Amino acid sequence: MSDALRPPARVVVDLGAIADNVRSLRARNPGSALMTVVKADAYGHGLVPVARAARGAGADWLGVAQPLEALALRSAGVGGPLMCWLHTPGTDFAALLAADVTLGVSAQWGLELIEAAAAAGGQVARVHLKVDTGLGRNGAFAPSDDPARPDQLGADAAGLIEAAARAQDRGHVRVTGLFSHFAEADEPSSPSVAAQQEVFERATSAATRAGLGPLVRHLANSAATLLDPSAAYDLVRPGLATYGLSPAPQLGTSADFGLRPAMQVAADLAGIKAVPAGQGVSYGLTYLTTVATRLGVVPMGYGDGVPRHASGAGPVTLGGRRFTVAGRVCMDQFVVDLGDAAAQAGDEVVLLGDPARGEPSAQDWADACGTISYEIVTRLSGRLPRTYIEASDGSALGSGALGGGALDGAAPDGGAQRPGGGEAGEPR
Ligand SMILES: *Cc1c(COP(=O)(O)O)cnc(C)c1O
């Protein structure tokens, strides 16, 4: 981009880092397929460019939460196995089936709506049953309801499995997977991790007994993908780690896990001014200069997704030196107290960069704001233009070896949906 068009504040996403992270995550669990989770605009990195880079690096599956995210990928021509798991009774299941999206199903009402949509369209819907193994969130509840029989499968999950088996017999639904999600995979010694895995295995056995299968079984988020090989099953499902961020910062940094942060955030100083000692800075005048100094105005604020909680705390670098946000973050601007640093309008301030060069990381911002790195990158708003550094090998579509049986489109008669959006050479 020419300097004349250089936006004052910007996000640069290195798709080569995404590709490297995808390959690294895949290599950690060579017996399992890989789903790259690209929900929430690929955690703020850009849905379609990240999806393409992940596919290019061998991601067998893409995963999203919301139906519109799945449809946006198909509209952009992204083919191959794609799963979407967060639905409401208002979801347009017909559109998702027409777009060849595999549906995560958490409840019998969802199954009924999917079956009806598939029947109306003369299709066979591919579904993965989602069981709640103890997170207490989305999914059919699978832990035992009966304290006297802790090894029993919960009635909710048992009911969904049985309803799915009956629906499959009627011909418009094919159950090709079963999955769940961890609550504390970032704390591997927590008893909940093993307990959830046990419930998961109980649910998969029940599904097999009900005549379902072969099933793609998947449970591992980023933390489990990095820390718990026993949870890899047929498919791992990392999101955060794809973007080069550590899901368990108390156990290791990005670099410790062999990951490269993909996102840089920077802005050009919109102005510099000399002020005397005792000058208050930004709304509320919560920061007071202690000596005569120079203030730099950074043209980014909470309207761009810089958390207001970063007031007085967020780290930046300028010319290799670290500074902290002075006073409150405003909608469009924040201020740094540059002291004696040589700087002028137009100089680049780095908010997120390469920790190896001393630039702040998303984890540094998370620590400063009392949140997690997930939120720091995901909340950066659409107001900030994204530019992309292409992966050098972006053309290597489907280069990874496929995990055994983990592509549900490859099931014997699993291909009854129209292969909408499929690209030549991609796994499906
Ligand atoms: C968001 C999400 C993931 C990815 O989680 P990370 O911690 O980012 O790896 C995986 N599976 C489901 C169901 C999710 O909602």
The ligand as a MOL file (V3000), in Angstrom:
LIG
                    3D

  0  0  0     0  0            999 V3000
M  V30 BEGIN CTAB
M  V30 COUNTS 15 15 0 0 0
M  V30 BEGIN ATOM
M  V30 1 C -13.9610 -21.6760 20.2740 0
M  V30 2 C -14.0330 -23.1360 20.2280 0
M  V30 3 C -12.8820 -23.9040 19.9580 0
M  V30 4 C -11.4970 -23.3100 19.9120 0
M  V30 5 O -11.0700 -22.9930 21.2140 0
M  V30 6 P -9.5820 -22.4610 21.4900 0
M  V30 7 O -9.4760 -22.3990 22.9570 0
M  V30 8 O -9.5210 -21.1130 20.8390 0
M  V30 9 O -8.6730 -23.3970 20.8470 0
M  V30 10 C -13.0320 -25.2640 19.7790 0
M  V30 11 N -14.2480 -25.8460 19.8830 0
M  V30 12 C -15.3600 -25.1550 20.1750 0
M  V30 13 C -16.6540 -25.8590 20.2940 0
M  V30 14 C -15.2960 -23.7840 20.3720 0
M  V30 15 O -16.3960 -23.0970 20.6740 0
M  V30 END ATOM
M  V30 BEGIN BOND
M  V30 1 1 1 2
M  V30 2 1 2 3
M  V30 3 2 2 14
M  V30 4 1 3 4
M  V30 5 2 3 10
M  V30 6 1 4 5
M  V30 7 1 5 6
M  V30 8 2 6 7
M  V30 9 1 6 8
M  V30 10 1 6 9
M  V30 11 1 10 11
M  V30 12 2 11 12
M  V30 13 1 12 13
M  V30 14 1 12 14
M  V30 15 1 14 15
M  V30 END BOND
M  V30 END CTAB
M  END
